Amino acid sequence: MKIGVPKETKSMEFRVGATPTTVAGFVQHSHEVVVEKDAGEMVGFTNYMYVKAGAKIAQTPREAWDCDMIVKVKEPQGLEFSYMHEDQIIFGYLHLAPDQEQTRLLLEQKVVAIAYETVIDEDGRLPLLTPMSEIAGRMSVQAGAHHLQTTNGGRGVLLGGVSGVLPANVIIIGGGVVGTNAAQMALGLGADVTILDNSIRRLRELNDIYHGRLKTLFSSKETISKLIQHADLVIGGVLIPGKKAPNLITEEMVQTMQNGSVLVDVSIDQGGCFETSRPTTHLNPTYTMHNVIHYCVTNMPSACARTATQALTNATYPYAIRIANNGYRKALIDDKLLRQGLNIHNGVVTNSNVAQDLGYEYVSPDKILNL
């Protein structure tokens, strides 16, 4: 199979879909790999390193896209749709539920779109999303602490406080991978941390892990509304795989928050879990609404692009090589969990949550594959 690794074109996106080690793995299985010039430059992977691993360097984006399968990081942008062709496999993060335009364009191009974020494993977890959720969860605390500083428009609160002064009050909504990693970082800095989730079982697990250092509460609208009035930093990390994130904090609730407090919406890729959230970039990461700072960067892990690229490709390569070795049909037939990643196939939507949120007819992957 001919595999393309284009340079990411999303604003301030420095990650790359394959490392030289990944490329070497593809080549060892007799696949041809085309890497766009300077695709890995920002994370220290030079063109020479890719050539040494067995790749061909594409001088133009179109050349990199002229392949059977595209392995990338973020959703396609602008001109990239014009490089696609029917039956081409697009393997990357797509986040289609809040993105009507991207979905329409992928349908028009009749590609086979397999989304990292909806692939599941034997335990019902999301193995290709988890590494980025770990990074984003940890980064959410760094970002929040930075923007809480008076010099950055915040309340002027130090997360850990000092002797004789209370630490910051941090509220985390969602006890999954993002929330757990955010809690770990916030506790490590000495903050007063409360995490909310609608799973009592998960809250018990978190209590066991942190031995009472972490406060846990069952999530409800009333509880969230009450807690955020006294919060310095609120982190949202709620996910329903493939579906638009629910709005758990309304604009009216934001109006009750303290001036200079910070909201970090890690769910923004799926539309955001705060009503006042809108996508931002690393160039302009925040905006202020109702005197509350909002940080809603849609590709947070790109700020730690080398770590993120290595973590991501460690997770994606085993799936990518199976698709390359067997073809996408056999790979999806043989692995019902990978099959959950199929979001679009030759002009139809094959993920039920995406179809429901965007108003498309849903066609089961099993029907597509004649199972």
C-alpha positions in Angstrom: 0.0 0.0 0.0 1.1 3.5 -0.7 0.9 5.6 2.5 1.0 9.4 2.7 2.1 11.5 5.6 1.3 15.1 4.8 2.4 18.2 6.8 -0.3 19.4 9.1 -2.0 22.6 7.9 -4.2 23.4 10.9 -3.1 26.6 12.7 -0.1 26.0 15.0 -0.3 22.2 14.5 3.3 20.9 14.8 2.6 17.2 15.3 3.1 14.7 12.5 1.2 11.5 11.7 4.3 9.2 11.5 7.8 9.3 13.0 10.8 7.9 11.2 10.4 4.7 13.4 6.8 4.4 12.2 7.9 4.8 8.6 10.6 2.1 9.0 7.9 -0.2 10.3 5.7 0.4 7.2 8.7 -0.1 4.9 9.7 -3.3 6.6 6.2 -4.6 5.6 6.9 -3.7 2.0 4.7 -0.6 1.9 5.7 2.6 0.1 5.7 5.7 2.3 5.6 9.3 1.1 6.3 12.1 3.6 5.7 15.7 2.8 8.8 17.9 2.9 9.5 19.2 6.5 6.4 17.4 7.9 8.3 16.6 11.1 10.7 19.5 11.2 9.1 21.2 14.2 9.4 18.1 16.3 13.0 17.3 15.3 12.4 14.7 12.6 14.3 15.8 9.6 13.7 14.9 5.9 17.0 13.0 6.1 15.7 10.9 9.0 12.6 10.0 7.0 14.7 9.1 3.9 17.0 7.0 6.0 13.9 5.1 7.3 12.9 4.4 3.8 10.4 7.1 2.9 10.2 9.3 -0.2 10.0 13.0 0.4 7.2 14.8 -1.4 7.9 18.3 -2.5 4.3 19.3 -2.6 1.2 18.6 -0.5 -0.6 17.1 -3.6 2.2 14.6 -4.0 1.9 13.5 -0.3 -1.8 13.1 -0.7 -1.6 11.0 -3.9 -1.6 7.8 -1.9 -3.9 4.9 -0.9 -4.0 5.8 2.8 -3.3 9.1 4.5 -2.0 8.9 8.1 -2.3 12.3 9.8 -3.1 14.0 13.0 -5.8 16.7 12.7 -8.9 16.9 10.5 -8.3 18.0 6.9 -8.2 21.7 6.2 -9.1 23.8 3.1 -7.3 22.7 0.0 -6.6 19.2 1.4 -10.1 18.1 0.5 -9.3 18.8 -3.2 -6.4 16.3 -3.0 -8.6 13.4 -1.9 -10.0 10.7 -4.2 -12.7 8.1 -3.9 -11.9 5.0 -1.7 -8.9 6.8 -0.2 -8.4 5.9 3.5 -8.1 8.9 5.8 -6.8 7.8 9.2 -6.6 10.6 11.8 -8.6 12.7 14.3 -11.8 14.0 12.7 -14.2 15.1 15.4 -17.1 15.2 13.0 -20.1 15.7 15.3 -19.7 19.5 15.7 -18.3 20.0 12.2 -21.0 19.9 9.5 -18.8 21.4 6.8 -16.0 18.8 7.2 -18.5 16.0 7.2 -20.1 17.3 4.0 -16.8 17.5 2.2 -15.6 14.1 3.2 -19.0 12.6 2.1 -18.6 14.4 -1.3 -15.1 13.0 -1.8 -16.4 9.5 -1.1 -13.4 8.6 1.1 -13.1 6.0 3.8 -12.7 8.0 6.9 -11.5 6.2 10.0 -11.4 8.4 13.1 -8.9 7.8 15.9 -11.3 9.2 18.5 -14.0 6.5 18.0 -11.8 3.4 17.9 -12.4 1.4 21.1 -10.5 -1.4 22.8 -11.5 -4.6 24.7 -12.2 -2.6 27.8 -14.4 0.0 26.0 -11.7 2.6 26.2 -10.4 4.9 23.4 -6.8 3.8 22.8 -6.0 6.3 20.1 -7.6 9.2 22.0 -6.1 8.4 25.4 -2.6 9.6 24.9 -3.8 13.0 23.7 -6.3 13.2 26.5 -3.5 12.5 29.0 -1.5 15.4 27.6 -4.4 17.8 27.3 -5.5 17.0 30.8 -2.1 17.8 32.2 -1.8 20.9 29.9 -5.1 22.2 31.0 -3.7 22.9 34.5 -0.6 24.6 33.1 -2.8 26.7 30.9 -5.2 27.6 33.7 -2.3 28.5 36.1 -0.7 30.7 33.4 -3.9 32.6 32.7 -4.8 33.0 36.4 -1.8 35.3 36.7 -2.6 39.0 37.1 -0.2 39.7 34.2 -2.3 37.6 31.9 -5.7 39.1 33.0 -6.5 36.5 35.7 -7.5 36.8 39.4 -3.9 36.7 40.5 -4.2 33.4 42.3 -1.3 30.9 42.7 -2.6 27.4 42.4 -0.8 26.1 45.4 -1.1 29.2 47.6 1.6 29.9 50.2 1.9 29.7 53.9 -1.1 31.5 55.5 -2.9 31.8 52.1 -5.4 29.3 50.8 -4.6 27.5 47.5 -6.7 28.0 44.3 -10.1 26.3 44.1 -10.0 24.0 41.0 -13.1 22.3 39.7 -12.8 19.5 37.2 -15.9 18.2 35.3 -15.4 14.7 34.1 -13.5 11.8 35.8 -12.1 10.2 32.6 -8.6 10.4 31.2 -8.6 14.2 30.9 -10.1 14.8 34.3 -7.8 12.3 36.1 -4.7 13.8 34.5 -5.8 17.3 35.3 -6.5 16.3 38.9 -3.0 14.7 39.2 -1.3 17.9 38.0 -3.5 20.3 40.1 -3.0 18.2 43.3 0.7 18.1 42.6 0.8 21.9 42.5 -1.0 22.0 45.8 -4.5 23.2 44.6 -7.7 22.4 46.3 -9.3 20.1 43.8 -12.8 18.8 43.3 -13.8 16.4 40.5 -17.3 15.7 39.3 -18.6 12.7 37.4 -22.0 11.0 36.9 -20.5 7.6 37.7 -20.4 6.7 41.4 -18.1 3.7 40.5 -15.6 6.1 38.9 -15.8 8.5 41.9 -15.1 5.5 44.2 -12.0 4.6 42.1 -10.7 8.2 42.3 -11.2 8.2 46.1 -9.2 5.0 46.4 -6.4 6.4 44.2 -6.0 9.7 46.0 -6.9 8.6 49.5 -9.1 11.6 50.2 -6.7 14.2 48.8 -9.1 14.7 45.9 -12.7 15.8 46.7 -15.3 13.9 44.6 -18.9 14.9 43.9 -21.7 13.4 41.8 -22.3 15.7 38.8 -25.5 17.6 38.5 -26.5 20.9 37.1 -27.2 22.3 40.5 -23.9 21.1 42.0 -21.9 22.5 39.1 -23.8 25.8 39.3 -23.0 26.2 43.0 -19.4 25.1 42.8 -18.2 27.3 39.9 -19.3 30.5 41.8 -16.3 30.1 44.0 -13.9 28.5 41.6 -10.6 30.0 40.4 -10.2 27.4 37.6 -12.8 25.2 36.0 -11.7 22.4 33.6 -14.1 20.6 31.3 -13.2 17.2 30.1 -16.5 15.5 29.2 -16.7 13.0 26.2 -19.3 10.9 24.6 -17.5 9.1 21.8 -18.4 10.5 18.4 -21.0 12.8 19.8 -21.2 16.5 20.4 -20.2 17.4 23.9 -23.1 18.3 26.2 -23.2 21.9 27.5 -22.8 21.5 31.2 -22.1 25.2 32.1 -24.6 27.7 30.7 -23.9 31.3 29.9 -26.1 32.3 32.8 -23.9 30.2 35.1 -20.7 31.8 33.7 -22.1 35.2 34.7 -22.0 34.1 38.4 -18.3 33.2 38.3 -15.6 35.4 39.9 -14.0 38.1 37.7 -10.7 36.8 36.4 -11.4 33.2 36.9 -10.5 30.8 34.1 -12.5 28.2 32.1 -10.4 25.6 30.2 -12.6 23.6 27.7 -10.7 20.4 26.8 -13.9 19.1 25.1 -13.8 21.9 22.5 -12.8 19.4 19.7 -16.3 17.9 20.2 -18.0 21.3 20.3 -17.2 22.2 23.9 -19.0 21.5 27.2 -19.5 25.2 28.1 -22.2 27.2 26.4 -19.8 30.2 26.0 -17.0 28.2 24.5 -15.8 28.8 20.9 -12.7 27.3 19.3 -9.4 29.2 19.7 -5.8 28.7 18.5 -2.4 28.7 20.1 -1.8 32.1 18.5 -4.9 33.6 20.2 -5.7 31.0 22.9 -8.1 33.0 25.1 -11.0 35.4 25.1 -12.9 37.0 27.9 -16.7 36.8 28.3 -18.5 38.0 31.4 -15.1 38.8 32.9 -14.2 35.1 32.8 -11.2 34.0 30.7 -11.9 31.2 28.3 -9.2 28.9 27.0 -10.6 26.7 24.2 -7.6 25.7 22.0 -8.7 22.8 19.7 -5.3 21.2 19.4 -3.8 21.7 22.9 -1.3 18.8 22.6 0.5 20.5 19.7 2.1 22.8 22.2 4.1 19.8 23.4 4.3 18.5 19.8 7.3 16.1 20.2 5.9 14.3 23.3 2.5 14.3 21.6 3.7 12.9 18.3 5.6 10.1 20.0 2.7 9.2 22.3 0.2 9.3 19.4 2.2 7.2 16.9 3.0 4.6 19.6 -0.8 4.1 19.8 -1.8 4.4 16.1 0.9 2.4 14.4 -0.4 -1.1 15.4 -3.8 -0.2 13.8 -2.3 1.6 10.8 -0.1 -1.4 9.9 -3.0 -3.8 10.1 -5.0 -1.6 7.7 -2.0 -1.4 5.4 -1.2 -5.1 5.5 -4.7 -6.4 5.1 -6.6 -3.5 3.3 -9.2 -1.6 5.3 -12.1 -4.0 4.5 -10.4 -7.1 6.0 -8.9 -5.1 8.9 -12.4 -3.8 9.8 -14.0 -7.2 9.3 -11.4 -8.9 11.5 -11.5 -6.3 14.3 -15.0 -5.2 15.4 -13.4 -2.6 17.7 -11.4 -0.9 15.0 -14.7 -1.1 13.0 -16.1 1.5 15.4 -13.6 4.0 14.0 -15.3 4.0 10.6 -17.2 7.3 10.4 -17.7 7.8 6.7 -17.6 5.4 3.8 -18.0 6.3 0.2 -20.6 9.0 0.7 -22.5 7.7 3.7 -22.2 8.2 7.5 -21.3 5.1 9.4 -21.2 6.4 12.9 -24.5 6.6 14.7 -23.7 9.5 16.9 -22.3 11.6 14.1 -25.4 10.8 12.0 -27.7 11.7 14.8 -26.0 15.0 15.7 -25.7 16.2 12.1 -29.0 14.8 10.7 -27.7 12.2 8.3 -29.0 8.8 7.6 -26.9 6.2 9.5 -25.6 3.1 7.7 -24.1 0.5 9.9 -20.4 -0.5 9.2 -21.6 -4.1 9.3 -23.9 -3.4 6.3 -21.1 -1.7 4.4 -18.9 -4.7 5.0 -21.6 -7.2 4.2 -21.4 -8.9 7.7 
